[in-house]
Amino acid sequence: MLVKTLGYVGVESPDAKEWLAFGPEVLGMEAVEAASGSVLLRIDDADHRLAVHHGDRNR
C-alpha cells in the first residue's frame, strides 16, 4: 500500500497544553484548544493537521 497523503496525525501526551506554545514557536503552526481539551495545530487551510490529545503517556 502506498500512502499518497495524510489528512492529519493524532498523538497523545500528558502535557498536551504545552503544545499551545510549542506549535507556534517551534513548528510555526497555528494552535487552538478544542472544547475537548485537545490541541489542534494547522499550517494550511485545513481545520488541523496535527491533533494532540491528553493521555497518560507520549505516543
C-alpha positions as CSV (number, residue, x, y, z in Angstrom):
1,M,0.0,0.0,0.0
2,L,1.4,3.4,-1.0
3,V,0.4,6.4,1.2
4,K,0.0,9.4,-1.0
5,T,-1.3,12.0,1.5
6,L,-2.2,12.3,5.2
7,G,-5.2,14.1,6.3
8,Y,-4.0,14.6,9.9
9,V,-1.9,12.9,12.6
10,G,-3.1,12.4,16.1
11,V,-0.9,11.8,19.1
12,E,-1.3,11.6,22.9
13,S,0.7,13.5,25.6
14,P,0.4,14.1,29.3
15,D,1.5,17.7,28.5
16,A,-0.9,18.4,25.6
17,K,-1.4,22.0,26.7
18,E,2.3,22.7,26.2
19,W,1.7,22.3,22.5
20,L,-0.2,25.6,22.6
21,A,3.2,27.3,22.8
22,F,5.4,24.7,21.1
23,G,3.3,24.5,17.9
24,P,3.6,28.2,17.0
25,E,7.0,28.9,18.5
26,V,8.9,25.9,17.2
27,L,6.8,24.4,14.4
28,G,5.3,27.7,13.1
29,M,1.8,26.2,13.2
30,E,-1.4,28.0,14.4
31,A,-2.6,26.3,17.6
32,V,-6.1,26.3,19.1
33,E,-7.5,24.4,22.1
34,A,-10.6,22.4,21.3
35,A,-13.5,22.1,23.6
36,S,-12.3,18.5,24.5
37,G,-9.0,19.9,25.7
38,S,-7.1,18.6,22.7
39,V,-4.7,21.0,21.0
40,L,-5.2,21.3,17.3
41,L,-2.4,22.6,15.0
42,R,-2.8,23.9,11.5
43,I,-0.4,25.0,8.8
44,D,-2.8,25.4,5.8
45,D,-6.5,25.9,5.1
46,A,-7.4,22.5,6.7
47,D,-9.1,22.5,10.1
48,H,-6.0,21.0,11.6
49,R,-3.1,18.7,10.6
50,L,-1.9,17.6,14.0
51,A,-4.1,16.8,17.0
52,V,-2.5,16.4,20.4
53,H,-4.9,14.7,22.8
54,H,-4.4,14.4,26.6
55,G,-3.1,10.9,27.5
56,D,-1.2,9.1,30.2
57,R,2.0,8.9,28.2
58,N,3.5,10.2,25.0
59,R,2.5,8.1,22.0
